[in-house]
Amino acid sequence: MTVSKDTIKRYSIRLGDDAVVLGHRLSEWCSSGPFLEEDLALTNVALDFIGRARMFYGYAAELADDGSTEDTYAYTRDNREFTNLLIHELKNGDFAFTMARQYFIDVYSLAYMEALQNSSDETLAAVADKAVKESRYHLRRSHDWMLRLGDGTEESRSRMQRAVDDLWGYTPEMFEMDALEQELADAGIGVDAAALRDDWEQTVHATLVEATLEVPEGDWAVNGGRQGMHTEALGHMLSDMQFVQRAYPGLQW
Amino acid sequence: MADPAIIPALPAEEYERRERRVNSSLQSLWDLLDAVKDPEIPAVSLWEMGILQDIAMQGDRVIVTITPTYSGCPAMTVMAEDVLQALADAGYADSEVVTRLSPAWSTSWMSEEAQDKLREYGIAPPGQGGGNEPVEVLCPRCHSDEVRRLSEFGSTACKALYQCSACGEPFDHFKPI
């Protein structure tokens, strides 16, 4: 059974959406970081994710072969056409929230990209090769911040605990598979995200314990991102991110 | 010819890259592009960085293949423009820069000479391990090993910010990947 180009294109757009949305969120920290080095770190990580988005979108555009470019996907699609996992689009909150989200995503992203390195699709595997190297650095930093804030002052610990609690219900969606992703996983092209869940939970639990944080007990879970059903936050973010291309279509500088 | 499988000092991809240059019939173009430096680190050329991968001719058209260092490195666009400009200045008006992702760029492709140039420029080099092993970071000014990392990210994505405890110098360390 061969997988259609359109299916691979849609998959590549999903991964591009995850990356561009998180990249934009991180870029919102520019000049608002807690101190200069962190300001640089946040925006450097943002650049890595925007670069990742460009590679996935660029590949999707190549597969589409209909005149679309990476900019078409980033700047001219509406809220409901974005298929990122919800955790990427949440508002930055305080620094603890941004770092807890980053840590949850980094653990996931590293495992996901390591699996995607084995894709039978050469381009997806090549993008994953680059992403893995970067995710290792991202994870090292976000892991350090989990420990530093969790096992820090009373104030930092309570903020980090609140961040972990508020994010918890957005993590199960990362391991959900729908028909499209299942077809690609079966064909050796896409990643079986469900298979990454146990390792993710083990790693994250161990870090939370080390950071003297409590593992949330609630079993609430939100999903819908892959189907274009988003939180209120995404539309506001896109209105900012897409404004220039919406107001002046095709503008270049 | 040395077999890269027997002499592990040089990564296979880097061995092949050097062979491509040595065996190329376009020596003058390779030499020409030695003048194109990394816009963020003008001490080293794109060739020395391991970014310049191949040069080919299609009729009158020069096709230059480069590989990105980091996914989001904003210098990549400038590098491509600089390559096209250098070729245009030499009379090759019709040329193209192609980006190739695989094999993924590694700091282990940088020669020892390139690493020395980084050090002279004030940047602690990545070493030749390519990110699998921790490297000893030495202060590029006083060579002390009493250094501490201030931040995982420095002035660009490819560098981390360090400070020397011996001489007080803050410096960038080119991260091994």
Boltz contact constraints between the chains, C-beta under 6 A:
constraints:
  - contact:
      token1: [A, 37]
      token2: [B, 150]
      max_distance: 6.0
  - contact:
      token1: [A, 37]
      token2: [B, 151]
      max_distance: 6.0
  - contact:
      token1: [A, 40]
      token2: [B, 153]
      max_distance: 6.0
  - contact:
      token1: [A, 41]
      token2: [B, 151]
      max_distance: 6.0
  - contact:
      token1: [A, 41]
      token2: [B, 152]
      max_distance: 6.0
  - contact:
      token1: [A, 41]
      token2: [B, 153]
      max_distance: 6.0
  - contact:
      token1: [A, 44]
      token2: [B, 153]
      max_distance: 6.0
  - contact:
      token1: [A, 44]
      token2: [B, 157]
      max_distance: 6.0
  - contact:
      token1: [A, 47]
      token2: [B, 72]
      max_distance: 6.0
  - contact:
      token1: [A, 47]
      token2: [B, 157]
      max_distance: 6.0
  - contact:
      token1: [A, 48]
      token2: [B, 71]
      max_distance: 6.0
  - contact:
      token1: [A, 48]
      token2: [B, 72]
      max_distance: 6.0
  - contact:
      token1: [A, 50]
      token2: [B, 72]
      max_distance: 6.0
  - contact:
      token1: [A, 51]
      token2: [B, 71]
      max_distance: 6.0
  - contact:
      token1: [A, 51]
      token2: [B, 72]
      max_distance: 6.0
  - contact:
      token1: [A, 52]
      token2: [B, 71]
      max_distance: 6.0
  - contact:
      token1: [A, 126]
      token2: [B, 101]
      max_distance: 6.0
  - contact:
      token1: [A, 126]
      token2: [B, 102]
      max_distance: 6.0
  - contact:
      token1: [A, 129]
      token2: [B, 104]
      max_distance: 6.0
  - contact:
      token1: [A, 130]
      token2: [B, 71]
      max_distance: 6.0
  - contact:
      token1: [A, 130]
      token2: [B, 104]
      max_distance: 6.0
  - contact:
      token1: [A, 133]
      token2: [B, 177]
      max_distance: 6.0
  - contact:
      token1: [A, 141]
      token2: [B, 152]
      max_distance: 6.0
